[in-house]
């Protein structure tokens, strides 16, 4: 059995949730001179940061870069020249993995 000493907590405001809303509320409260505690039972950052908006935007940005690298005109502007591989450089997935077709 663990015995803890009684602790005193003196906060003007306790915010439950560390998502975008909780973070913004805490910043506003601190700027207003309040002593603030923020608590969260799960991922700090909430759904938006961990599973929603931010990861979605990262995937969209990455897919945009893939699209850019398929655009020959865009690549030329960056000084990159793309050429088709010579037949000797082109291999099938099976060959690349060391499997031979029988």
PABA-803863 format. One line per field, with one value per residue (C-alpha): residue number from 1; x, z, y. Coordinates in steps of 0.25 Angstrom, whole numbers, plus 5000, padded with zeros to 4 digits. Layout:
i [NUM ...]
xx [X ...]
zz [Z ...]
yy [Y ...]
This chain:
i [1 2 3 4 5 6 7 8 9 10 11 12 13 14 15 16 17 18 19 20 21 22 23 24 25 26 27 28 29 30 31 32 33 34 35 36 37 38 39 40 41 42 43 44 45 46 47 48 49 50 51 52 53 54 55 56 57 58 59 60 61 62 63 64 65 66 67 68 69 70 71 72 73 74 75 76 77 78 79 80 81 82 83 84 85 86 87 88 89 90 91 92 93 94 95 96 97 98 99 100 101 102]
xx [5000 5005 5003 5004 5005 4993 4997 4991 4987 4984 4980 4971 4967 4968 4966 4963 4969 4982 4976 4976 4965 4971 4984 4978 4970 4982 4990 4979 4977 4992 4993 4981 4989 4983 4990 4986 4987 4985 4981 4979 4977 4981 4991 4995 4991 4977 4971 4975 4990 4991 4980 4973 4977 4992 4995 4985 4992 5005 5000 4994 5008 5015 5006 5008 5023 5021 5012 5023 5034 5025 5024 5036 5034 5035 5047 5054 5051 5059 5070 5067 5067 5059 5061 5055 5063 5071 5066 5078 5074 5060 5057 5044 5040 5043 5057 5059 5055 5064 5053 5054 5042 5041]
zz [5000 4996 5005 4999 5007 5004 4994 4992 4979 4976 4962 4957 4945 4942 4927 4924 4910 4903 4889 4881 4889 4902 4898 4893 4906 4914 4907 4908 4923 4926 4918 4926 4939 4943 4949 4940 4941 4928 4929 4919 4920 4906 4895 4898 4886 4884 4872 4863 4865 4866 4857 4850 4844 4845 4840 4828 4824 4825 4815 4806 4806 4803 4792 4786 4786 4778 4768 4767 4764 4753 4746 4736 4734 4749 4751 4739 4747 4759 4749 4749 4736 4736 4725 4723 4728 4718 4716 4723 4736 4736 4744 4748 4763 4763 4758 4768 4779 4774 4769 4755 4746 4743]
yy [5000 5014 5025 5039 5052 5061 5072 5085 5090 5105 5108 5118 5109 5094 5091 5076 5073 5077 5078 5091 5096 5093 5099 5111 5113 5111 5121 5131 5129 5130 5143 5148 5145 5132 5120 5109 5094 5085 5071 5060 5045 5041 5047 5061 5069 5063 5056 5068 5067 5052 5046 5057 5070 5070 5055 5058 5071 5063 5053 5063 5070 5057 5054 5068 5065 5052 5059 5070 5059 5053 5067 5068 5083 5085 5077 5084 5097 5091 5087 5072 5064 5051 5041 5027 5015 5007 4993 4988 4997 4992 4980 4973 4973 4958 4960 4971 4962 4950 4942 4936 4933 4918]
